[in-house]
Amino acid sequence: MSFLNPNQTTLVLAPMEGVMDAPMRALIADLGGFDYGVSEFVRVGQGVVTAQQILRDIPDLYGPVFGSAKLPLQLQLLGDSPELMAATAIEGCIAGARAIDINFGCPAPTILRRSGGAALLRTPCAITEIVSAVRTALPAVIPVSAKIRLGWEDPNEVDVIARAVEDGGANWITIHARTKQEGYRPGVHWDAVARVKARLSIPVVANGDLFTAEEVARCAAETGCTHFMIGRGILKNPFLAHDIRASQSLPALRADIPAQLSNRLRLGIERYAALTRDQAANSGFIPSRVKQWVGMVRDISDDVPRDVSREVLTAVKRARTTSELLDLIHRP
Ligand SMILES: Cc1cc2nc3c(=O)[nH]c(=O)nc-3n(C[C@H](O)[C@H](O)[C@H](O)COP(=O)(O)O)c2cc1C
């Protein structure tokens, strides 16, 4: 199973807790274009999280559960105890993980209160200890990476934080080019990523506001990065990874991609409902996820009515089950 190849352009599907779950990943795997994905975080709190518990939350860690397309999936852990993180990483491998990522970027208040995620950006020594414990616990064939923000409030903090990740023995680092305090405010600091990349000896995956192939090209030019992680952009354009591949003259993976964004989104929603139909035909889960998906597109885009046709919006609004959603979407 391959994850990040230092010598090749790599497109990584970002973790998005509550959005990018097993059914959604099945859709992205089906549409293709990504090299691997990172799971939503597993919170390592008071005790070791067992393989069974991990698989309950991330059933596709062991293999595809909706459809048959495969997307290598890296398991992400979040916690502040080196011992528990290391023991849970081993459980993760029992559950099927072939790569582990450690979350040092989550800004959610519930996580920060318990000193995990972005809270650790303020204690780089703790970052080194956690990465080192996880790295040491696993065989070398299992890559261990870390995902950080630039810092707590100053983008320049990234120099020390990234060095702490490297010192812990991580195989690569993903940098969301904002500080914790910046939340999701528009604007990312590619200059800070460029500086860190020049100083580190491990590969850097650039992340943040990569919504179009042009933005990826700009990021590549400004940072020198060849590895990119895409989150919200895939919700607006489910074929974004293909656009990026085409713009970088990488081999095309499929020929049947609709030109218009609205048709891309429509096709994405249809495939999503179809892939999960057997398991969730009469449940409201998928329609509510599609509503959330369209809502998030609305958050990052002013032109939702143009991006999603009126019929699809109406279908999404009315449908209560996957079957209804499919019927309404297909109604002329
Ligand atoms: C709803 C949501 C959930 C997220 N969950 C996670 C998570 O579980 N782990 C993580 O490392 N980052 C998480 N992130 C952050 C994303 O992985 C990514 O770093 C961020 O959205 C910036 O990338 P983008 O501009 O391409 O979306 C989440 C982001 C969103 C919007």
PDBQT file of the ligand as one rigid body, heavy atoms in Angstrom, charges set to zero:
ROOT
HETATM    1  C1  LIG A 401     -15.612  19.851   9.216  1.00  0.00    +0.000 C 
HETATM    2  C2  LIG A 401     -14.117  19.727   9.334  1.00  0.00    +0.000 A 
HETATM    3  C3  LIG A 401     -13.599  18.694  10.098  1.00  0.00    +0.000 A 
HETATM    4  C4  LIG A 401     -12.195  18.554  10.239  1.00  0.00    +0.000 A 
HETATM    5  N1  LIG A 401     -11.693  17.483  10.924  1.00  0.00    +0.000 NA
HETATM    6  C5  LIG A 401     -10.339  17.301  11.000  1.00  0.00    +0.000 A 
HETATM    7  C6  LIG A 401      -9.775  16.149  11.632  1.00  0.00    +0.000 A 
HETATM    8  O1  LIG A 401     -10.464  15.245  12.118  1.00  0.00    +0.000 OA
HETATM    9  N2  LIG A 401      -8.414  16.078  11.674  1.00  0.00    +0.000 N 
HETATM   10  C7  LIG A 401      -7.589  17.026  11.139  1.00  0.00    +0.000 A 
HETATM   11  O2  LIG A 401      -6.371  16.906  11.194  1.00  0.00    +0.000 OA
HETATM   12  N3  LIG A 401      -8.109  18.103  10.503  1.00  0.00    +0.000 NA
HETATM   13  C8  LIG A 401      -9.445  18.260  10.420  1.00  0.00    +0.000 A 
HETATM   14  N4  LIG A 401      -9.957  19.330   9.731  1.00  0.00    +0.000 N 
HETATM   15  C9  LIG A 401      -9.029  20.266   9.054  1.00  0.00    +0.000 C 
HETATM   16  C10 LIG A 401      -8.816  19.846   7.585  1.00  0.00    +0.000 C 
HETATM   17  O3  LIG A 401      -8.210  18.573   7.501  1.00  0.00    +0.000 OA
HETATM   18  C11 LIG A 401      -7.942  20.870   6.844  1.00  0.00    +0.000 C 
HETATM   19  O4  LIG A 401      -6.711  20.967   7.508  1.00  0.00    +0.000 OA
HETATM   20  C12 LIG A 401      -8.584  22.243   6.772  1.00  0.00    +0.000 C 
HETATM   21  O5  LIG A 401      -9.946  22.164   6.418  1.00  0.00    +0.000 OA
HETATM   22  C13 LIG A 401      -7.870  23.151   5.739  1.00  0.00    +0.000 C 
HETATM   23  O6  LIG A 401      -7.889  22.531   4.478  1.00  0.00    +0.000 OA
HETATM   24  P1  LIG A 401      -8.949  22.958   3.320  1.00  0.00    +0.000 P 
HETATM   25  O7  LIG A 401      -8.865  24.449   3.175  1.00  0.00    +0.000 OA
HETATM   26  O8  LIG A 401      -8.485  22.205   2.096  1.00  0.00    +0.000 OA
HETATM   27  O9  LIG A 401     -10.304  22.543   3.795  1.00  0.00    +0.000 OA
HETATM   28  C14 LIG A 401     -11.323  19.483   9.604  1.00  0.00    +0.000 A 
HETATM   29  C15 LIG A 401     -11.875  20.519   8.833  1.00  0.00    +0.000 A 
HETATM   30  C16 LIG A 401     -13.247  20.636   8.681  1.00  0.00    +0.000 A 
HETATM   31  C17 LIG A 401     -13.796  21.744   7.821  1.00  0.00    +0.000 C 
ENDROOT
TORSDOF 0
